[in-house]
Amino acid sequence: MELGYWLGNEFTGKGIMLQVIHELCSLAFTQYNVQKIEIYVAADNFASNKVAKNSGFHLETTQRESILLFGEFHDENIWSLLQNEWNGN
């Protein structure tokens, strides 16, 4: 399962995305028995990478120039969380 997120600038820094990811992980792992959740983030998107890390995800790898954003290729981080790593808190 993959998660993606985009939050308007006026809503950042309020913990909204951390709460959303927590709820989605809870639903996926407990109700749908998902084994692994991945988040794909542009490597230079520091805020989104911080959200993934603070949500308990682990950085699996960085793929070079694998995402096209605004007409330019960027490196992309792949974060993952396994069901047995989920603490539910």
C-alpha positions as a Markdown table, in Angstrom:
| # | Residue | x | y | z |
|---|---|---|---|---|
| 1 | Met | 0.0 | 0.0 | 0.0 |
| 2 | Glu | 1.2 | 3.5 | -0.8 |
| 3 | Leu | 0.5 | 6.7 | 1.0 |
| 4 | Gly | 0.7 | 10.1 | -0.7 |
| 5 | Tyr | 0.1 | 13.5 | 0.8 |
| 6 | Trp | 0.1 | 17.2 | -0.1 |
| 7 | Leu | -0.8 | 19.9 | 2.4 |
| 8 | Gly | -1.3 | 23.6 | 1.7 |
| 9 | Asn | 1.3 | 25.9 | 3.2 |
| 10 | Glu | -1.3 | 27.5 | 5.5 |
| 11 | Phe | -1.9 | 24.2 | 7.2 |
| 12 | Thr | 1.7 | 23.1 | 7.8 |
| 13 | Gly | 3.4 | 22.9 | 11.2 |
| 14 | Lys | 0.1 | 21.9 | 13.0 |
| 15 | Gly | 0.6 | 18.2 | 13.2 |
| 16 | Ile | -2.2 | 17.5 | 10.8 |
| 17 | Met | -0.3 | 15.2 | 8.5 |
| 18 | Leu | 1.2 | 13.2 | 11.4 |
| 19 | Gln | -2.4 | 12.6 | 12.7 |
| 20 | Val | -3.7 | 11.6 | 9.2 |
| 21 | Ile | -0.8 | 9.1 | 8.7 |
| 22 | His | -1.3 | 7.7 | 12.1 |
| 23 | Glu | -5.0 | 7.1 | 11.4 |
| 24 | Leu | -4.4 | 5.6 | 8.0 |
| 25 | Cys | -1.8 | 3.3 | 9.3 |
| 26 | Ser | -4.1 | 2.2 | 12.1 |
| 27 | Leu | -6.9 | 1.5 | 9.6 |
| 28 | Ala | -4.6 | -0.3 | 7.1 |
| 29 | Phe | -2.8 | -2.5 | 9.7 |
| 30 | Thr | -5.8 | -3.4 | 12.0 |
| 31 | Gln | -8.8 | -3.4 | 9.7 |
| 32 | Tyr | -7.3 | -4.5 | 6.4 |
| 33 | Asn | -4.3 | -6.5 | 7.5 |
| 34 | Val | -1.9 | -4.7 | 5.2 |
| 35 | Gln | 1.7 | -6.0 | 5.6 |
| 36 | Lys | 3.7 | -2.9 | 4.4 |
| 37 | Ile | 3.0 | 0.8 | 3.7 |
| 38 | Glu | 5.3 | 2.9 | 1.6 |
| 39 | Ile | 5.6 | 6.6 | 1.2 |
| 40 | Tyr | 7.4 | 8.1 | -1.8 |
| 41 | Val | 8.8 | 11.6 | -1.3 |
| 42 | Ala | 11.1 | 13.9 | -3.3 |
| 43 | Ala | 14.4 | 13.8 | -1.6 |
| 44 | Asp | 14.6 | 17.6 | -1.5 |
| 45 | Asn | 11.2 | 17.9 | 0.1 |
| 46 | Phe | 12.4 | 18.2 | 3.7 |
| 47 | Ala | 9.0 | 18.7 | 5.3 |
| 48 | Ser | 7.5 | 15.6 | 3.8 |
| 49 | Asn | 10.6 | 13.5 | 4.6 |
| 50 | Lys | 10.3 | 14.7 | 8.2 |
| 51 | Val | 6.7 | 13.7 | 8.3 |
| 52 | Ala | 7.5 | 10.2 | 7.1 |
| 53 | Lys | 10.4 | 9.8 | 9.6 |
| 54 | Asn | 8.3 | 11.3 | 12.5 |
| 55 | Ser | 5.5 | 8.8 | 11.7 |
| 56 | Gly | 7.9 | 5.9 | 12.4 |
| 57 | Phe | 8.7 | 5.0 | 8.8 |
| 58 | His | 12.1 | 3.8 | 7.8 |
| 59 | Leu | 14.1 | 5.1 | 4.8 |
| 60 | Glu | 14.5 | 2.2 | 2.5 |
| 61 | Thr | 16.3 | 3.8 | -0.4 |
| 62 | Thr | 16.8 | 6.8 | -2.5 |
| 63 | Gln | 16.2 | 6.5 | -6.2 |
| 64 | Arg | 18.1 | 8.9 | -8.4 |
| 65 | Glu | 16.1 | 11.2 | -10.6 |
| 66 | Ser | 13.0 | 9.1 | -10.5 |
| 67 | Ile | 10.3 | 11.7 | -10.1 |
| 68 | Leu | 9.4 | 14.5 | -12.4 |
| 69 | Leu | 8.2 | 17.6 | -10.6 |
| 70 | Phe | 7.7 | 21.0 | -12.2 |
| 71 | Gly | 9.5 | 20.0 | -15.3 |
| 72 | Glu | 12.7 | 18.7 | -13.5 |
| 73 | Phe | 13.7 | 15.3 | -12.3 |
| 74 | His | 14.4 | 14.8 | -8.6 |
| 75 | Asp | 15.7 | 12.1 | -6.5 |
| 76 | Glu | 13.0 | 10.2 | -4.6 |
| 77 | Asn | 13.1 | 8.7 | -1.1 |
| 78 | Ile | 11.1 | 5.5 | -0.4 |
| 79 | Trp | 10.0 | 5.2 | 3.2 |
| 80 | Ser | 8.3 | 2.1 | 4.6 |
| 81 | Leu | 6.6 | 0.7 | 7.7 |
| 82 | Leu | 5.8 | -2.9 | 8.3 |
| 83 | Gln | 2.8 | -4.2 | 10.2 |
| 84 | Asn | 5.0 | -5.7 | 13.0 |
| 85 | Glu | 6.7 | -2.3 | 13.4 |
| 86 | Trp | 3.5 | -0.5 | 14.0 |
| 87 | Asn | 3.0 | 0.4 | 17.7 |
| 88 | Gly | -0.4 | 2.0 | 17.3 |
| 89 | Asn | 0.4 | 5.0 | 19.3 |
